[in-house]
Amino acid sequence: MPIPVRATRLTYRSLVLVASAALLAVGIPAGALGVPPPRESRPVYSYENAIRESVWVDTGLDEDGDDRTDRVAVDIVRPRETARAGRKIPVIMEASPYYSCCGRGNESQRKTYDENGDPVQFPLYYDNYFVPRGYAFVAVDLAGTNRSDGCVDVGGRSDIQSAKAVVDWLNGRAHGWTSRSGRERTRADWTTGATGMIGKSYDGTIANGVAATGVRGLETIVPIGAISSWYDYYFAKGAPLYDSGPDWLSGYVESPEARERCQAVQQRLVDGAPRSGDLTALWAERDYVPDADKVRASVFAVHGMQDLNVRAKHFGQWWDAPLTDVGGTPADNGVERKVWLSQTGHVDPFDFRRGTWVTTLHRWFDHYLLGHDNGIDREPMADIEHAPDQWSTDRVWPPRRTATTALRPGTGRAPGVGTLSLTPALPGTTETFTDDPRQDETDWAAAVDTTTAAKAGFVTRPLDRDLRLSGSGRVTVTATPSTSSAHLTAVLVDLGPATIRDYAAAGEGITTLPARTCWGASTAGDSSCFKETKAATADVGHTIFSRGWADLGNHASAAEGRPLTPGRPYTITLDLHASDHVVPAGHRLALIVAGTDRNLIDPPASTPRLTLDLAHTTADLPLVGGAAAFVRATDRSTASTDTPGVGGRSSDGVAGPRSIRPIPGGSTR
């Protein structure tokens, strides 16, 4: 993620590496004077005998209005041997609202406690795997959840401060207590303060938000399927994506006692998030992208390109935050970054690429929290899944040759069956469709070569070469509505057969198996063994690989919608979700423009007929190789067997959309 930091910043990791290099330069062996040589952390500490304790950290806020600052519960597991030796260790931290209400991971694990209230089970495998390797694992209950005070405010000040205060406590800047209401203080004198935050969905969102505060001591974040702007979770430029707002989610995750005391906060969530889709102050507070320039931590982002819960737009706009150079690498900002993009929906990499994921994450934390020079910072930035279990790498992402290229729709052989090329349509050229809320993007794609009332489709000729799209695109539409309200959808489609991960099925691209494999040490109350998975695949005739939505009433302002005047043209830009897809030679690339995308956006108040002005409609797409690559792929005179792509024929895939409740954790938390 291209996020600027101060060039003079020295992290714990960088200090260790600088010191190691200095010693070697004067002939002193690495390891002298306590500076560790480059190496891999090993499982040399007892997990069974580890220290398990709970601390309550003061957030400095009083969100529940009880005239006492809120304390959040922090459950900790750390090696007993390092404590006895007085050796300080780094921290892997996951802050979550799900530890008691809903569970974490593919098996919905919850925290458990013994009769004294001490933690027994920490969900997921991070504790089992990393504690024996010399890390502490810290699991934070967000304010208003499980054993914490305060209220859930869905990505707002209280949520973010819940976790930031713990980073501050780990670095000696905040107060911790041995109980929820007692007066006995406790200090984190066992840690270096170097902290890495990890988490999927809501948990990864908190990592993004805390990193955007610039808090010192947070050395790295690993956001998985994470939100970068809560407005964009609930709306797409004014078009509502769900039939509820953040108040529903707050009530879903809050502890029963918090629901009783936090009704004022709930009401603020209702009042501040009107279903009009207006960009209010509540949403501005929950947008982390404008504060990207404060981030100090390195970033390892993971996202499913077919995630219809936390859509890939969240990753794309976080990755595209200010201060990138043309090649897509950090612009002298000191932030190192890595990305995995899968074909799945809302799925953790532990469940779609388990062995490689654990190894890679281990090396990432070793480098950024322990300071080991293991080379992971010099490896390719991006791993991309282009077919089930088939991955390629890129030195930077998007690839350096990627250029935004304007493709233009034109009329074809029949109404609504148009062309897609570099050539603008003649002035006055139009296509029309009528919003049909009963249809979705798969209905439109299946009928792309047929005149239908509900969509306008624009298609290239069959490609002579592979054509790769990598990054975030946009579609600018000029449309004249017949009514005072209208919603728009734009989708990109790969027309051709493929085998893809079946992201629309219940597992969102994975099938869970009965057999288990173990990742670290276990105790009677906390097993390191988890059910195996495999790719769930589907054979499809077309692949929808990017999409975007908008309310045409937001044509003048992304912040406020207005009634439309029937018969008047309006221009609006739809942001397409980030993706990386290769349209193979022999397939066709299609752009479809339509109205309500059933189950993905809500319909407008009316049922408009829309007339598209094709001369003023453009798809600005991130093509690897730019316009020249498009010409080579679509101009038969340039046909060649030399097809640029990703090192082998592969394609992303699609099945149909489905209705998703607004739970940023999804069916595979």
RONULUM-770015 format. One record per residue (C-alpha): residue in one letter; x, y, z. Coordinates in steps of 0.1 Angstrom, whole numbers, padded with zeros to 4 digits, always signed. Layout:
REM RONULUM-770015
AXYZ;...
END
This chain:
REM RONULUM-770015
M+0000+0000+0000;P+0015+0033-0010;I+0013+0051+0023;P+0038+0078+0032;V+0057+0079+0065;R+0086+0100+0078;A+0118+0090+0061;T+0136+0092+0095;R+0115+0066+0112;L+0135+0037+0127;T+0114+0006+0137;Y+0124-0021+0160;R+0131-0043+0130;S+0152-0016+0112;L+0172-0009+0144;V+0181-0046+0146;L+0191-0048+0110;V+0212-0016+0111;A+0229-0029+0142;S+0237-0062+0127;A+0251-0046+0096;A+0273-0023+0117;L+0288-0051+0137;L+0295-0071+0106;A+0312-0041+0090;V+0338-0039+0118;G+0343-0077+0119;I+0322-0085+0149;P+0302-0117+0144;A+0264-0113+0141;G+0250-0122+0175;A+0276-0102+0194;L+0264-0077+0220;G+0230-0093+0219;V+0221-0085+0183;P+0205-0116+0168;P+0218-0129+0135;P+0194-0134+0106;R+0175-0166+0112;E+0140-0182+0115;S+0122-0184+0148;R+0118-0220+0160;P+0092-0237+0182;V+0115-0240+0213;Y+0091-0228+0240;S+0064-0247+0258;Y+0028-0239+0247;E+0013-0260+0274;N+0032-0241+0302;A+0027-0207+0286;I+0015-0178+0307;R-0022-0172+0301;E-0036-0140+0316;S-0062-0112+0312;V-0056-0075+0314;W-0080-0046+0312;V-0067-0016+0293;D-0080+0019+0298;T-0092+0035+0265;G-0095+0070+0279;L-0131+0071+0266;D-0165+0069+0283;E-0187+0058+0255;D-0213+0041+0278;G-0217+0072+0299;D-0212+0056+0333;D-0187+0084+0344;R-0158+0059+0343;T-0134+0055+0314;D-0139+0023+0295;R-0116-0007+0299;V-0112-0033+0272;A-0104-0069+0280;V-0071-0082+0267;D-0064-0119+0268;I-0027-0128+0265;V-0007-0160+0260;R+0031-0158+0261;P+0061-0181+0267;R+0069-0187+0304;E+0106-0193+0296;T+0111-0158+0281;A+0094-0142+0311;R+0117-0161+0335;A+0148-0151+0316;G+0136-0115+0314;R+0137-0116+0276;K+0113-0092+0259;I+0093-0105+0230;P+0071-0091+0202;V+0033-0093+0200;I+0009-0106+0174;M-0025-0091+0181;E-0061-0096+0168;A-0088-0072+0180;S-0123-0085+0173;P-0159-0080+0182;Y-0166-0117+0174;Y-0149-0136+0202;S-0181-0144+0221;C-0210-0136+0198;C-0201-0153+0166;G-0167-0170+0166;R-0137-0168+0144;G-0125-0188+0115;N-0141-0216+0094;E-0151-0234+0125;S-0165-0204+0144;Q-0142-0208+0174;R-0149-0186+0205;K-0128-0177+0235;T-0132-0200+0265;Y-0121-0194+0301;D-0115-0216+0332;E-0133-0213+0365;N-0110-0184+0376;G-0118-0165+0344;D-0083-0171+0329;P-0083-0177+0291;V-0081-0213+0279;Q-0090-0213+0242;F-0077-0186+0218;P-0095-0189+0185;L-0075-0197+0153;Y-0040-0210+0152;Y-0019-0179+0158;D-0013-0187+0194;N-0006-0224+0189;Y+0019-0217+0161;F+0037-0185+0172;V+0039-0186+0210;P+0063-0216+0209;R+0084-0195+0185;G+0089-0167+0209;Y+0059-0144+0203;A+0030-0133+0225;F-0005-0135+0211;V-0029-0109+0223;A-0067-0112+0217;V-0086-0079+0223;D-0124-0077+0229;L-0135-0045+0212;A-0154-0021+0234;G-0189-0033+0241;T-0182-0070+0234;N-0175-0100+0255;R-0158-0088+0287;S-0151-0052+0277;D-0167-0019+0289;G-0180+0007+0264;C-0201+0004+0233;V-0196-0009+0197;D-0196+0020+0173;V-0189+0000+0141;G-0155+0013+0130;G-0157+0046+0148;R-0136+0062+0175;S-0145+0037+0202;D-0137+0007+0180;I-0103+0020+0169;Q-0093+0033+0203;S-0101-0001+0218;A-0072-0015+0199;K-0049+0015+0197;A-0050+0018+0235;V-0036-0018+0237;V-0008-0009+0214;D-0001+0021+0236;W-0001-0001+0267;L+0023-0026+0251;N+0046+0004+0246;G+0042+0019+0281;R+0019+0047+0271;A-0014+0036+0286;H-0027+0021+0318;G-0035-0016+0323;W-0054-0032+0352;T-0055-0067+0366;S-0093-0066+0367;R-0123-0049+0350;S-0130-0026+0379;G-0101-0030+0403;R-0073-0005+0410;E-0042-0028+0407;R-0021-0017+0377;T-0001-0040+0355;R+0026-0032+0330;A+0036-0049+0298;D+0073-0051+0308;W+0076-0084+0290;T+0074-0071+0255;T+0096-0051+0231;G+0064-0032+0221;A+0068-0043+0185;T+0033-0053+0175;G+0017-0069+0144;M-0020-0067+0140;I-0038-0094+0119;G-0074-0102+0112;K-0101-0110+0087;S-0130-0088+0079;Y-0140-0066+0109;D-0108-0076+0126;G-0087-0066+0096;T-0107-0034+0094;I-0096-0025+0129;A-0060-0031+0119;N-0064-0007+0090;G-0080+0019+0113;V-0054+0016+0140;A-0026+0018+0114;A-0042+0050+0100;T-0037+0067+0134;G+0001+0064+0130;V+0005+0048+0164;R+0041+0040+0172;G+0049+0004+0180;L+0026-0010+0154;E+0052-0024+0130;T+0030-0044+0106;I-0006-0051+0097;V-0021-0081+0079;P-0056-0071+0069;I-0076-0100+0053;G-0108-0091+0034;A-0108-0058+0054;I-0129-0026+0051;S-0112+0007+0043;S-0143+0029+0043;W-0175+0019+0062;Y-0196+0041+0039;D-0184+0019+0010;Y-0195-0011+0030;Y-0231+0000+0031;F-0234+0022+0000;A-0219+0025-0035;K-0221+0062-0044;G-0255+0066-0029;A-0269+0031-0040;P-0277+0011-0008;L-0261-0023-0006;Y-0280-0037+0023;D-0315-0033+0039;S-0299-0023+0072;G-0272+0000+0087;P-0245+0000+0113;D-0269-0001+0141;W-0279-0036+0132;L-0243-0048+0132;S-0236-0031+0165;G-0266-0049+0181;Y-0254-0082+0165;V-0220-0082+0181;E-0225-0063+0214;S-0227-0082+0247;P-0262-0084+0262;E-0253-0059+0290;A-0238-0035+0264;R-0270-0034+0245;E-0288-0022+0276;R-0263+0006+0284;C-0255+0017+0248;Q-0289+0027+0234;A-0277+0063+0230;V-0248+0051+0208;Q-0272+0029+0189;Q-0294+0059+0182;R-0264+0079+0170;L-0257+0052+0145;V-0292+0054+0132;D-0293+0092+0130;G-0259+0095+0114;A-0264+0068+0087;P-0296+0077+0068;R-0308+0053+0042;S-0306+0081+0017;G-0270+0072+0011;D-0257+0107+0020;L-0221+0109+0030;T-0225+0122+0066;A-0200+0131+0093;L-0205+0096+0108;W-0192+0080+0076;A-0163+0105+0073;E-0151+0094+0108;R-0151+0058+0095;D-0131+0064+0063;Y-0095+0054+0069;V-0082+0062+0034;P-0077+0100+0039;D-0054+0091+0068;A-0033+0067+0048;D-0004+0091+0050;K-0001+0085+0087;V+0005+0048+0084;R+0039+0036+0097;A+0034-0001+0096;S+0043-0024+0067;V+0012-0040+0051;F+0005-0075+0039;A-0030-0073+0024;V-0051-0104+0014;H-0084-0101-0005;G-0108-0123-0024;M-0115-0108-0058;Q-0150-0123-0057;D-0157-0111-0022;L-0193-0098-0023;N-0194-0091+0014;V-0163-0068+0019;R-0160-0060-0018;A-0126-0057-0035;K-0131-0019-0038;H-0120-0017-0001;F-0087-0032-0009;G-0083-0013-0041;Q-0087+0022-0027;W-0065+0013+0003;W-0038+0001-0020;D-0042+0031-0043;A-0039+0056-0014;P-0018+0088-0021;L+0019+0089-0030;T+0025+0061-0054;D+0047+0064-0084;V+0037+0054-0119;G+0049+0018-0114;G+0027+0013-0084;T+0055+0011-0058;P+0058+0032-0026;A+0071+0067-0034;D+0099+0071-0009;N+0075+0066+0019;G+0093+0037+0038;V+0062+0015+0039;E+0068-0020+0026;R+0039-0040+0013;K+0027-0073-0001;V-0006-0086-0014;W-0024-0119-0021;L-0054-0118-0044;S-0075-0150-0046;Q-0104-0162-0067;T-0124-0168-0035;G-0152-0148-0018;H-0148-0138+0018;V-0124-0166+0028;D-0092-0166+0050;P-0060-0177+0032;F-0056-0204+0059;D-0086-0220+0042;F-0076-0216+0005;R-0037-0219+0006;R-0029-0232+0040;G+0007-0245+0039;T+0020-0216+0018;W+0001-0191+0039;V+0015-0202+0073;T+0050-0203+0060;T+0047-0169+0044;L+0031-0153+0074;H+0058-0168+0097;R+0085-0153+0076;W+0066-0119+0074;F+0063-0117+0112;D+0099-0129+0117;H+0111-0101+0095;Y+0090-0072+0107;L+0087-0081+0144;L+0119-0100+0152;G+0141-0083+0127;H+0153-0114+0109;D+0168-0108+0074;N+0150-0136+0057;G+0146-0119+0023;I+0108-0117+0023;D+0110-0079+0017;R+0129-0085-0015;E+0106-0111-0030;P+0078-0103-0055;M+0051-0081-0041;A+0020-0099-0054;D+0007-0134-0055;I-0024-0137-0078;E-0047-0167-0082;H-0058-0169-0119;A-0074-0203-0117;P-0082-0226-0087;D-0049-0233-0069;Q-0029-0218-0098;W-0009-0188-0087;S+0015-0163-0103;T+0037-0136-0089;D+0044-0100-0099;R+0074-0079-0088;V+0051-0050-0082;W+0013-0047-0083;P-0003-0036-0105;P+0025-0046-0130;R+0046-0017-0142;R+0033-0019-0178;T-0003-0014-0166;A-0019+0017-0181;T-0054+0031-0178;T-0070+0027-0212;A-0103+0042-0224;L-0125+0016-0241;R-0156+0029-0258;P-0190+0013-0264;G-0206+0014-0298;T-0238+0001-0315;G-0238-0034-0330;R-0259-0057-0351;A-0289-0055-0329;P-0303-0032-0302;G-0285-0036-0269;V-0258-0058-0285;G-0230-0034-0291;T-0193-0033-0296;L-0164-0024-0273;S-0133-0008-0288;L-0109+0022-0287;T-0132+0041-0311;P-0157+0066-0297;A-0193+0063-0309;L-0207+0090-0331;P-0225+0119-0314;G-0261+0111-0309;T-0256+0073-0307;T-0277+0057-0279;E-0288+0025-0263;T-0317+0020-0239;F-0327-0004-0212;T-0353-0006-0184;D-0344-0014-0148;D-0357-0048-0139;P-0350-0055-0101;R-0358-0092-0107;Q-0326-0097-0127;D-0289-0097-0118;E-0255-0096-0135;T-0256-0133-0143;D-0289-0129-0162;W-0274-0100-0182;A-0242-0119-0190;A-0260-0150-0201;A-0280-0129-0226;V-0252-0105-0236;D-0255-0115-0273;T-0293-0111-0273;T-0315-0081-0273;T-0331-0079-0239;A-0350-0050-0222;A-0329-0050-0190;K-0294-0043-0201;A-0271-0029-0227;G-0240-0050-0236;F-0208-0041-0254;V-0184-0068-0265;T-0150-0071-0282;R-0144-0095-0311;P-0127-0128-0300;L-0092-0120-0287;D-0061-0131-0306;R-0040-0128-0275;D-0045-0129-0238;L-0055-0096-0224;R-0048-0089-0187;L-0066-0063-0166;S-0049-0055-0133;G-0061-0029-0107;S-0091-0007-0103;G-0111+0007-0132;R-0141+0030-0136;V-0170+0035-0160;T-0183+0069-0167;V-0219+0069-0180;T-0241+0096-0194;A-0277+0085-0190;T-0311+0101-0194;P-0338+0086-0170;S-0375+0085-0175;T-0382+0088-0138;S-0369+0108-0108;S-0347+0080-0094;A-0324+0055-0110;H-0296+0030-0099;L-0269+0019-0123;T-0246-0012-0125;A-0215-0017-0146;V-0199-0052-0149;L-0169-0066-0168;V-0173-0101-0182;D-0150-0126-0197;L-0171-0144-0223;G-0157-0179-0226;P-0156-0212-0208;A-0136-0216-0176;T-0133-0236-0144;I-0134-0213-0115;R-0137-0213-0077;D-0175-0214-0070;Y-0175-0182-0049;A-0214-0180-0050;A-0218-0213-0032;A-0220-0216+0006;G-0182-0219+0011;E-0175-0190-0012;G-0149-0210-0031;I-0139-0237-0006;T-0152-0271+0006;T-0146-0280+0042;L-0133-0316+0047;P-0136-0338+0078;A-0098-0345+0080;R-0077-0322+0102;T-0041-0310+0101;C-0023-0294+0130;W-0004-0261+0130;G+0015-0257+0162;A+0012-0271+0197;S-0020-0280+0214;T-0035-0283+0249;A-0066-0301+0262;G-0085-0268+0259;D-0069-0253+0227;S-0062-0276+0198;S-0040-0265+0169;C-0058-0290+0145;F-0082-0276+0120;K-0104-0291+0093;E-0088-0293+0059;T-0104-0276+0028;K-0102-0279-0009;A-0112-0257-0038;A-0149-0258-0046;T-0150-0253-0084;A-0176-0247-0111;D-0175-0249-0149;V-0190-0217-0163;G-0195-0202-0197;H-0187-0166-0186;T-0168-0149-0158;I-0180-0117-0142;F-0147-0103-0127;S-0154-0067-0117;R-0184-0046-0109;G-0195-0012-0097;W-0227+0005-0087;A-0241+0040-0082;D-0273+0060-0076;L-0276+0084-0106;G-0290+0110-0081;N-0254+0113-0069;H-0242+0126-0102;A-0234+0161-0089;S-0219+0150-0055;A-0207+0117-0040;A-0218+0131-0007;E-0255+0139-0014;G-0282+0125-0037;R-0308+0146-0055;P-0340+0138-0073;L-0336+0135-0111;T-0355+0154-0137;P-0370+0129-0162;G-0357+0135-0197;R-0326+0152-0186;P-0291+0136-0192;Y-0268+0131-0162;T-0231+0119-0161;I-0218+0098-0133;T-0187+0076-0127;L-0190+0041-0113;D-0160+0028-0095;L-0151-0008-0105;H-0138-0032-0079;A-0101-0040-0079;S-0093-0072-0098;D-0066-0091-0117;H-0080-0111-0145;V-0067-0125-0178;V-0092-0128-0206;P-0077-0156-0227;A-0072-0156-0264;G-0104-0168-0280;H-0126-0153-0253;R-0143-0119-0255;L-0143-0090-0231;A-0177-0074-0224;L-0190-0043-0206;I-0226-0045-0194;V-0245-0014-0182;A-0278-0020-0165;G-0299-0010-0135;T-0305-0029-0102;D-0282-0058-0096;R-0305-0081-0077;N-0293-0091-0042;L-0263-0068-0045;I-0279-0034-0045;D-0314-0023-0035;P-0337-0010-0063;P-0347+0027-0066;A-0380+0041-0057;S-0392+0040-0093;T-0386+0017-0123;P-0368+0039-0148;R-0361+0035-0185;L-0325+0048-0192;T-0310+0060-0224;L-0272+0058-0226;D-0254+0085-0246;L-0226+0062-0260;A-0205+0091-0273;H-0202+0102-0237;T-0198+0068-0220;T-0163+0054-0213;A-0147+0024-0195;D-0113+0034-0182;L-0097+0000-0176;P-0062-0010-0162;L-0048-0029-0191;V-0014-0045-0188;G+0004-0031-0218;G-0022-0003-0222;A-0039+0005-0255;A-0012-0012-0275;A-0020-0045-0258;F-0057-0041-0266;V-0049-0034-0302;R-0027-0065-0304;A-0054-0086-0288;T-0083-0074-0310;D-0067-0065-0344;R-0065-0097-0364;S-0036-0083-0385;T-0014-0083-0354;A-0023-0119-0343;S+0006-0139-0329;T+0013-0169-0307;D+0033-0146-0284;T+0005-0138-0259;P+0014-0116-0229;G-0002-0126-0197;V+0008-0144-0165;G+0028-0174-0177;G+0001-0198-0188;R-0036-0198-0198;S-0058-0191-0169;S-0089-0172-0161;D-0109-0160-0131;G-0145-0170-0127;V-0180-0162-0116;A-0212-0178-0106;G-0242-0158-0095;P-0246-0132-0068;R-0263-0140-0036;S-0280-0122-0007;I-0255-0114+0020;R-0263-0101+0055;P-0241-0072+0065;I-0218-0091+0088;P-0181-0083+0079;G-0171-0118+0089;G-0194-0136+0066;S-0202-0173+0064;T-0166-0182+0068;R-0154-0160+0096;
END
